[in-house]
Amino acid sequence: MTLSQALNKAKKELSQKGFRGGLESEILLGFVLQKERVFLHTHERLELNHKEEMHFFELVEKRLNDCPLEYLLESCSFYGRSFFVNEHVLIPRPETEILVQKALDIIAQYHLKEIGEIGIGSACVSVSLALENPNLSIHASDISPNALEVASKNIERFDLKKRIFLKQTHLWDHMPTTPMLVSNPPYIAKNYPLDKSVLKEPHKALFGGVKGDEILKEIIFLAAGLQIPFLVCEMGHDQLESLKECLEFCGYDAEFYKDLSGFDRGFVGILKSFLQ
């Protein structure tokens, strides 16, 4: 089968499912051949060998079964860098880049040298923060050993083993007290309807409880208990009122921010006693 024939077959199947058939078939075949997409058009009569053909249509079949493209490619772009991802971690989203920027603002303003991240996942947040601030050390937790393996790969990829320290634990149990905690925790309500492709992501990283804000509230309470001055978290679009109340009760002044679509998406909390 030629490249052109393979692309046309995959394009047709993917398009019928509602995917961007032309683009995705080219991305997947380029990945299999380790070639740029332009190569596919300049060599459209080139014959695929049996192994290449099998691998390509195996990926197409997985995509037809709603597997996210990022998992198939084992790669995702975040904050201008390429990260390794697989089915054990949440796929980094563009809105989480705002969380990184908000955290960087606090780090710069208060000259922080050490922070913590709850639920490091792929490590895209911690790696981005460390690379943007060369003087920063980060302690990070995750309950999933599989997620920590992915995080380790990305930490090694960017040569940050001496600055990002990992521990498998629930939230912040047995972790050092740092002046700031950052987190993009699970915050989706249990019965919230999601796309099939999103449901392929680890449910422990998606769902925050019946209402969705339960883990966020737990993080706020533990931060307050440890008297951590700064708390920067991502949240669900409909959780502002409940989290505002919780932050106020726990002694935090909070500034909420919106994502690129105009939805409430996170907050920066500063302990009132720290400001006095």
C-alpha positions, -999 to +999 in steps of 0.1 A: +000+000+000+013+035-009+014+064+014-013+081-006-036+050-004-030+046+033-038+083+040-070+082+019-083+051+036-075+065+071-089+099+062-122+084+051-126+063+083-116+091+106-138+117+089-169+094+091-163+094+129-163+132+130-125+136+134-104+159+113-096+130+090-071+146+067-050+162+094-051+134+119-042+107+093-012+127+083-001+133+119-004+096+127+014+084+095+041+110+101+046+096+136+048+060+124+074+069+097+091+096+119+088+121+090+074+156+086+039+158+071+053+175+039+073+142+032+040+123+029+030+145+000+063+145-018+066+107-015+029+097-019+038+067-041+062+053-016+052+018-005+047+012+032+063-020+045+041-045+064+052-034+099+046+003+091+012-004+076+001-025+106+014+001+131-004+029+112-038+012+110-035+000+146-032+037+157-061+047+134-082+020+150-074+032+185-083+068+174-116+055+160-122+041+195-118+077+209-082+073+222-069+109+224-043+118+198-018+128+225-018+093+240-012+078+205+017+101+199+029+100+236+034+137+233+017+170+242+027+206+239+025+228+270+040+262+277+060+260+245+076+226+253+069+190+243+060+166+272+058+128+273+022+117+282+004+084+283-029+070+296-018+073+332-018+111+333-042+139+324-035+156+290-022+191+297-047+218+287-040+253+274-059+269+303-034+254+328-007+276+313-026+304+330-021+286+363+017+285+356+017+322+348-002+331+380+022+310+401+052+326+384+039+361+392+037+352+429+071+335+429+087+366+413+069+391+435+078+374+468+112+359+457+102+324+465+129+297+462+109+266+471+073+256+464+051+225+463+028+209+438-001+186+447-009+160+420+020+165+397+007+142+369+028+146+338+049+173+356+041+199+330+034+225+356+064+219+378+088+215+349+075+248+333+078+266+367+113+253+372+125+262+337+110+297+339+127+303+373+162+288+375+164+294+413+133+274+422+131+240+439+099+221+439+085+193+461+057+174+443+033+147+452+010+123+434-011+094+447-005+074+414+028+055+410+021+053+372+017+091+370+050+095+390+068+074+364+056+098+336+066+128+358+101+113+362+105+109+325+097+145+319+119+157+348+148+137+333+140+150+298+145+186+310+174+177+334+156+188+365+162+158+389+182+180+412+154+206+415+121+187+414+116+161+441+088+135+439+069+115+465+040+091+463+014+102+488-022+114+493-024+152+487+004+166+510+008+139+536+044+137+550+056+165+527+077+195+537+060+228+544+066+253+516+056+289+512+034+281+483+013+252+470+002+249+434-024+224+422-045+214+392-065+187+411-095+166+400-124+190+400-151+176+377-184+165+393-191+128+394-220+128+370-209+156+346-212+145+310-178+143+292-167+135+257-158+099+251-121+109+244-119+127+277-132+096+295-101+078+282-081+099+306-075+087+342-107+091+362-088+098+394-073+128+377-107+141+364-134+136+391-132+155+423-162+140+440-200+143+439-199+181+435-164+182+421-149+207+445-143+183+474-106+178+468-100+215+462-117+222+496-095+196+512-064+213+497-075+247+511-081+233+546-047+215+547-029+246+534-046+267+561-037+242+587+000+244+577-002+282+575+010+281+539+009+318+527+002+312+490-022+288+472-026+288+435-052+263+421-072+255+390-109+248+395-142+241+377-161+269+360-190+267+384-171+265+417-163+302+424-190+308+451-183+276+471-145+280+470-147+317+478-166+308+509-141+281+518-111+303+512-126+331+533-134+307+561-098+294+561-084+329+562-073+334+526-078+365+505-085+352+470-083+366+435-102+345+409-091+343+373-108+333+340-096+310+312-093+319+276-130+312+270-141+336+298-150+309+323-139+310+359-109+287+361-088+292+391-077+313+421-047+328+438-051+327+476-029+347+500-032+341+538-046+372+554-022+368+584+007+369+560-004+403+547-007+419+581 
